[in-house]
């Protein structure tokens, strides 16, 4: 059961780009939150989802590392889900923002500018989750900056 949730219902087991597939679950969750009746309930749902996925992700990430015998195994993608949810917090949940957050989150998650790479090296459940949460923060700011100029 731990692996089922840690792989985001099996998405992390897909053979190509598991992190991207995990991020797409975050997109789906954000899109569903966007169907709620008011902006306040949409954002409240996103905060709740991001918090729940992060709290669940820390012990599951630790278990995944133990099972795999390595730091941040590629099939564990719950961290990408949490990071993406942070990337869309406070933004309208319309497709241009969801797509912009997706693209910028993937760039920051792969590129890992400081301090993301340092957080990743921490290891353990908190380290696994923290680097993606920071990538989500960077992506969130990037979407704000781009949307300001458009």
C-alpha positions in Angstrom: 0.0 0.0 0.0 2.9 2.4 0.8 4.3 1.9 -2.7 0.9 2.4 -4.3 0.5 5.8 -2.7 4.2 6.7 -3.1 4.0 6.0 -6.8 0.9 8.2 -7.1 -1.3 5.3 -7.9 1.3 3.7 -10.1 2.3 6.7 -12.2 5.8 6.5 -10.8 6.2 3.1 -12.3 5.7 4.2 -15.9 9.0 3.6 -17.8 9.6 7.1 -19.1 9.7 10.4 -17.1 8.0 9.2 -13.9 8.4 12.6 -12.3 6.5 14.2 -15.1 3.7 11.7 -14.7 3.5 12.4 -11.0 3.3 16.1 -11.7 0.4 15.4 -14.0 -1.5 14.0 -11.1 -1.0 17.3 -9.3 -2.3 19.1 -12.4 -5.5 16.9 -12.3 -6.0 17.6 -8.6 -5.6 21.3 -9.1 -8.0 21.2 -12.1 -10.5 19.4 -9.9 -10.1 22.0 -7.1 -10.7 24.6 -9.8 -14.2 23.2 -10.3 -15.2 24.1 -6.7 -17.7 27.0 -6.6 -15.6 29.9 -5.2 -12.0 31.0 -5.4 -11.8 30.8 -1.6 -12.9 27.2 -1.6 -10.6 26.3 -4.5 -7.6 27.8 -2.7 -8.6 26.2 0.6 -8.8 22.8 -1.2 -5.3 23.4 -2.7 -3.8 24.2 0.7 -5.4 21.1 2.2 -4.3 18.9 -0.6 -0.7 20.2 -0.5 -0.5 19.8 3.2 -2.0 16.3 3.2 0.2 15.1 0.4 3.3 16.5 2.1 2.4 15.1 5.5 1.7 11.7 3.9 4.8 12.0 1.7 7.4 12.4 4.4 7.0 8.9 6.0 6.3 7.3 2.6 9.5 8.8 1.1 11.5 7.5 4.0 9.9 4.0 3.5 10.6 4.3 -0.3 14.3 5.1 0.3 14.6 2.1 2.7 12.8 -0.2 0.3 14.9 0.9 -2.7 18.2 1.2 -0.8 18.9 4.6 -2.3 18.1 8.3 -1.9 14.9 9.6 -3.6 14.1 6.6 -5.8 12.7 7.7 -9.2 9.5 5.7 -8.8 8.5 7.8 -5.7 6.6 10.7 -7.2 4.4 12.0 -4.4 6.9 14.7 -3.9 6.2 16.0 -7.4 2.5 16.0 -6.7 3.1 18.2 -3.5 5.5 20.5 -5.3 3.1 21.1 -8.2 0.3 21.9 -5.8 2.5 24.5 -4.2 3.3 25.9 -7.6 -0.4 26.7 -8.3 -1.3 28.1 -4.8 -2.8 31.6 -5.1 -3.1 31.4 -8.9 -6.4 31.2 -10.9 -7.0 27.5 -11.7 -7.4 28.1 -15.4 -5.4 26.2 -18.0 -2.8 29.0 -18.8 -1.8 29.1 -15.2 -1.9 25.3 -14.7 0.2 24.9 -17.8 2.6 27.6 -16.8 3.0 26.1 -13.4 3.5 22.7 -14.9 6.3 23.8 -17.2 8.1 26.0 -14.7 7.8 23.4 -11.9 9.4 20.7 -14.2 12.2 23.1 -15.2 13.0 24.0 -11.5 12.6 20.3 -10.4 15.1 19.2 -13.1 17.5 22.2 -13.0 17.6 22.4 -9.2 19.0 25.9 -8.6 20.1 26.7 -5.1 19.0 25.8 -2.5 17.0 23.0 -4.2 20.0 20.8 -4.9 21.2 21.2 -1.3 17.7 20.2 0.0 17.7 17.2 -2.2 21.0 16.0 -0.7 19.5 16.0 2.8 17.8 12.6 2.1 15.2 11.1 4.3 11.6 11.8 3.9 11.9 15.5 4.6 14.7 15.9 2.1 12.9 14.1 -0.6 9.8 16.3 -0.1 11.6 19.6 0.6 13.4 19.9 -2.8 10.2 19.6 -4.7 8.3 21.9 -2.4 11.1 24.5 -3.0 10.8 23.9 -6.8 7.1 24.5 -6.4 7.8 27.8 -4.6 10.2 28.9 -7.4 7.6 27.9 -10.0 4.9 29.8 -8.2 6.9 33.0 -8.2 7.8 32.4 -11.9 4.1 32.2 -12.8 3.4 35.4 -10.9 6.2 37.2 -12.7 5.1 36.0 -16.2 1.5 36.7 -15.5 2.4 40.2 -14.3 3.9 41.0 -17.7 1.1 39.5 -19.8 
